[in-house]
Amino acid sequence: MNLTIENILLVGSILLLVSIIAGKTSYKFGVPTLILFLGIGMLAGSDGIGGIQFNDPKIAQFIGVVSLNFILFSGGLDTNWNSVKPILREGVILSTLGVIMTAVSLGMFVWFITDFTFYESMLLGSIVSSTDAAAVFSVLRSKSLALKHNIRPTLELESGSNDPVAYVLTISFLSLVVHQDMSAWSIIPLFLRQMVIGTLLGFAFGHLSKIVINKIKLDFEGLYPVLVIALMFITFSATDFIGGNGFLAIYICSVYLGNQNLIHKKSILKMFDGLAWLMQIVLFLTLGLLVFPTQMTPYIGIGLLISLFLMLVARPLGVLLSLSPIRMKMRKRLYISWVGLRGAVPIVFATYPMLAGIEKADMIFNIVFFVSVTSVLIQGTTLTAVAKWLHVGLPEKVKPQSPTDAFLAEMPKAIMKEIRLSDTCTAVGKKIVELNFPKSAIIAMIQREGKYITPNGATELETEDVLIVLSDTQEGISKVFDIFQPEAGSN
């Protein structure tokens, strides 16, 4: 079937519906959801029962880049700085030095067992060197796997922040393959420029985005998520335009925003969570359509060999060596090594050699595709079993709750106070988002002129407002009073 304007919406919506239904039941059979999405795309493709003809790496790459923007941004928004801060050093080391070591060791192995040139081997190693954010976020969260010793935030931080390093390595070695006269040392300035500019602009755009979101006055709440999408793409494209790493910039920007007080933050988070899932499905379906299973068959043997070396040697070697200066139990290191899921990102990166027109581009793409599938299939289905074997998992009954879950669970026992705002209170005329309200408390309702209104971050406080404040701790109530005292009184 050839895709046309007339049938693309019908075909796309059917594939999307089938993917959602399949994903709902996939874990009953122990199959990762992402593999289902990929499989449905392959079945619908030219070699499958759907017979959809799709062989355009450029469109696939475009869809991949857009999807990764949403996936990384959503993951960053969900990242709690308080949980990340204690493991920041481990996460940064894994996402930089760990990725480089994995790429080099796997590249050397590929060079040894194939007829690839040295730079072609390093290119393949670079493409599959990073753990995939979509795969890690999806598998860990769908399994609701509770882990000891801050392992989970370490894995999520690494997977969200290591794609930029793999991207720079991929572009660098691709340049060396295409331009044989280039020096290997020439990639060092490129690497440093991409990472430094990406980091600086990530923080800069994060701060600027917070100001824009909280200061702009939009008539409809639904426009705020749209505003954030626009800011996300501006961050990525502007950073990329001046030579920085756009993926790193949007991740840092989103982590910054996710830990700030924003107007309509709840709506923004929900919107991006749904969009991230949509983009994961669209991305995996697209990559499934792009691959030709019959062309991949000759590379199954070499692909399996490379995949096993990556899972059992290259990834553990990168983790163990990069984290050697840090005190950490061996079983924690081993589990981090095992959760080195490869997914859609390496496949998207594998389209770059295809568009560059290098000789072994098709072979690289098929090997990378096979490596990604086997990684999610083997490692993704065994995360719980390996966690129990290494004794790094928590029993179901002692799984820690998130602050939000804990607060909601204790809501029947929450402390409630009413605070009346006088005309001299400094909070009058300010938006709730500007009050630096404690995270352990909420303004559940405001009584104003005999009516009760449900507030949000954009609500401006007025004289004689009575705030109904709920908190799960007395300390939270005390912090609330500190904001309004001495001008405000309480009942």
FENFENFEN-V115792 format. One record per run of one state. SS is the DSSP state (H for helix, E for strand, L for the rest). FROM is the first residue (numbers start at 0). TO is the last residue. Records with the same first field share a line. If there is no record, write none. Layout:
SS = FROM-TO + FROM-TO
//
This chain:
L = 0-0 + 2-6 + 29-31 + 45-50 + 53-55 + 77-79 + 85-86 + 113-116 + 127-131 + 143-145 + 147-149 + 161-161 + 178-184 + 215-220 + 241-244 + 258-263 + 290-291 + 322-328 + 338-342 + 356-359 + 380-381 + 389-391 + 393-394 + 398-401 + 409-409 + 413-413 + 420-429 + 434-439 + 448-449 + 453-458 + 460-464 + 471-472 + 484-487 + 490-490
E = 1-1 + 44-44 + 51-52 + 146-146 + 392-392 + 414-419 + 430-430 + 440-447 + 450-452 + 459-459 + 465-470 + 488-489
H = 7-28 + 32-43 + 56-76 + 80-84 + 87-112 + 117-126 + 132-142 + 150-160 + 162-177 + 185-214 + 221-240 + 245-257 + 264-289 + 292-321 + 329-337 + 343-355 + 360-379 + 382-388 + 395-397 + 402-408 + 410-412 + 431-433 + 473-483
//
